[in-house]
Amino acid sequence: MITSNQIRAARAMLRWSGKDLAEKTGLGFSTLMRLESLEGVPGTHSKTLEAIEKAFEKAGIEFIGTPESGAGVRWRLR
């Protein structure tokens, strides 16, 4: 599972606005902003987090670590 900090970091790396992420995931802007404002793994449906993760991965982001230890993001190595 990805964390709110990872969502914010991935969006910053890509220089995506909240609106950009909403368009890429098909999720509502206000939903995404709420998820980003939480701490740790956001309490939402796993399908929602999967949609966010897939959009970032498609754009070249890799999620590393675990929510308990070293959660982060980096550019996917090719």
C-alpha positions as CSV (number, residue, x, y, z in Angstrom):
1,M,0.0,0.0,0.0
2,I,1.2,3.5,-0.8
3,T,1.2,6.3,1.7
4,S,-0.1,9.9,1.5
5,N,3.5,11.1,1.6
6,Q,4.4,8.9,-1.4
7,I,1.4,10.3,-3.3
8,R,2.5,13.9,-2.7
9,A,6.2,13.1,-3.5
10,A,5.3,11.3,-6.8
11,R,3.1,14.1,-7.9
12,A,5.8,16.6,-7.1
13,M,8.4,14.6,-9.1
14,L,6.1,14.6,-12.1
15,R,5.1,18.2,-11.6
16,W,1.5,17.2,-11.7
17,S,-1.2,19.3,-10.3
18,G,-4.0,17.7,-8.3
19,K,-6.1,18.2,-11.4
20,D,-3.6,16.3,-13.5
21,L,-3.7,13.4,-11.1
22,A,-7.5,13.4,-11.1
23,E,-7.5,13.3,-14.9
24,K,-5.0,10.4,-15.0
25,T,-6.8,8.3,-12.4
26,G,-10.4,9.1,-13.1
27,L,-10.8,10.0,-9.4
28,G,-12.3,13.2,-8.0
29,F,-10.0,16.1,-7.3
30,S,-11.4,16.6,-3.7
31,T,-10.9,12.9,-3.0
32,L,-7.3,13.0,-4.0
33,M,-6.6,16.1,-2.0
34,R,-8.2,14.5,1.1
35,L,-6.1,11.4,0.7
36,E,-2.9,13.5,0.4
37,S,-3.8,15.4,3.6
38,L,-3.8,12.3,5.7
39,E,-0.9,10.6,7.4
40,G,0.3,7.1,6.6
41,V,-1.8,4.8,4.4
42,P,-5.0,6.6,3.5
43,G,-8.1,4.9,4.7
44,T,-9.9,4.3,1.4
45,H,-10.8,1.5,-0.9
46,S,-7.8,-0.5,-2.2
47,K,-9.1,0.1,-5.7
48,T,-8.6,3.8,-5.3
49,L,-5.0,3.4,-4.1
50,E,-4.4,1.0,-7.0
51,A,-5.6,3.5,-9.5
52,I,-3.3,6.2,-8.1
53,E,-0.3,3.8,-8.0
54,K,-0.9,2.6,-11.6
55,A,-1.1,6.1,-12.9
56,F,2.2,7.0,-11.3
57,E,3.9,3.8,-12.4
58,K,2.8,4.4,-16.0
59,A,4.4,7.8,-15.8
60,G,7.7,6.3,-14.6
61,I,7.5,6.4,-10.8
62,E,8.5,3.5,-8.7
63,F,7.3,3.1,-5.1
64,I,9.9,1.8,-2.6
65,G,10.0,0.7,1.0
66,T,7.0,0.0,3.2
67,P,4.6,2.2,5.1
68,E,6.5,1.1,8.2
69,S,10.0,1.5,7.0
70,G,11.5,3.7,4.3
71,A,8.5,4.5,2.2
72,G,9.5,6.6,-0.8
73,V,9.4,7.1,-4.5
74,R,12.1,7.2,-7.2
75,W,12.3,7.2,-11.0
76,R,11.8,3.7,-12.3
77,L,15.1,2.2,-13.4
78,R,15.2,1.0,-17.0
